[in-house]
Amino acid sequence: MQYIPNILFAVLLVAGVGYFSVNVRKLIRNIKLGIDVDRSDNKPLRLKNMLKIALGQTKMVRRPIAGFLHVIVYVGFIIINIEVLEIIIDGLFGTHRIFAPLGAVYDFLIASFEVLAFLVLITVIIFWIRRNVIKIKRFLSSEMEGWPKSDGNIILYFEVVLMLLFLTMNAADFQLQNLGADHYVKAGSFPISSWMILPFIENLSESSLVLLERTAWWLHITGILCFLNYLYFSKHLHILLAFPNTYFAKLTPNGKFPNSEAVTKEVKLMMDPDADPFAAPVETEGTEEVAKFGASDVTDLNWVQLLSAYTCTECGRCTSECPANQTGKKLSPRKIMMDTRDRLEEVGKNIDANGSFVADGKQLLGDYISNEEIWACTTCNACVEACPVSIDPLSIINEMRQYLVMEESAAPSELNNMMSNIENNGAPWPYNQMDRLNWINE
């Protein structure tokens, strides 16, 4: 009978980690639906970017208030969850505060955890007020209605409950230590729970305190496992994916337009005097189908762009910096990333249901993202510069533009006129080359 709690804990742990692993495999499968690109170059710089941006939060603190608050939650949640290791060991082996022999070091750790938990509580309340009372503009866009808004609040409630359970567990444990209860060794320092929670429970009987401590302990670890599995369905997946996303982000300067390999091949073919434009392509073993120009669906994007879609924090910094959005245009870079993720999830569920993808008559361009949105972009790179986790919405916009121009011949009339002028006059303006300098005579 004494091993039943340990067995139950092991089952809970295996179930929680197992379900998380299943979803991680789906996530990796979905990301790999993208076109392969090589991002293995310049490893030292990539590692530096990851440590500086994902771990160091350097782009987050460019907005000092929100950045500072986020750092508190980020550091607090990461460090506090170090105690999860102790909980797991205690749960599996029936021990209690297995690291207590560390003495003064353990006291310092528990005290630090409590201070951070309190700071996280305060910060989360401020975040909730910013979202629901002050109603900061970047959280009020149309793409933030419904689930995205609820998701942002749910995670805040999660964090409040987890921090309160942690402090309640410690307060009950502290009082049981003071009462000399069996199994509760003197260990830890409790500067927050001793004044915040203890006054409400100090008059409880020893049996009631044990029940409270055990209940808070079980709910705390269960909540952590629920939180872990909630991540896959939430924008808070960025807690994990910010690290690979900043590592694999492009290293070229913002604004540098990448050459399209497919276009380059076509141009070289056109410039080859020995090439027969009417010759049928020679089919050889392993020959790939003719490349598609640009992207109309998620499988036309590369895997780094799909990784970025899952990494998006929905913070709205990109959209708030976008000049097109500021002037009332329909474009929202945040929506571009959210739509890409939603379509990728739809494709993934299609594969889950059918074994392989079955055409559903939908695509990213048209069904999720409109032509109006992508043509509103000024390609200024403000969204790329603003993103705290190195996401590049512009690359997706440009690939969809390329598809419309080169596959659908669906460029706006102004752009068609410009391209015709370049073809005929060697310049964007509708003037013959011989007349180009006539303005001097005026």
Buried (B, 14 or more C-beta within 10 A) or exposed (E): EEEEEBEEBBEBBEEBEEBBEEBEEBBEEBBEBBBEEEBEEEEEEBEBBBBEBBEBBBBBBEBEEBBEBBBBBBBBBEBBBEBBEBBBBBBEEEBBBBBBEEEEEBBEBBBBBBBBBBBBBEBBEBBBEBBEEEEEEBBEBEBBEEEBBEBBEBBBEBBBBBBBBBBBBBBBBBBBBBEEBEEBEEBBBBEBBBEBBBEEBBEBEBEEBBEBBBBBBBBBBBBBBBBBBBBBEBBBBBBBBBBBBBBBBBEEEEEEEEEBEBBEEBEEEEEEEEEEEEEEEEEEEEEEEEBBBBBBBBBBBBBBBBBBBBBBBBBBBBBBBBBBBEEEBBBBBBBBBBBBBBBBBBBBEBBEEEEEEEEEEEBBBEBBBBBEBBBBBEEBBBBBBBBBBBBBBBBBBBBBBBBBBBEEEEBEEEEEEBEEBEEEBEEEEEBEEEEEEEEEEE
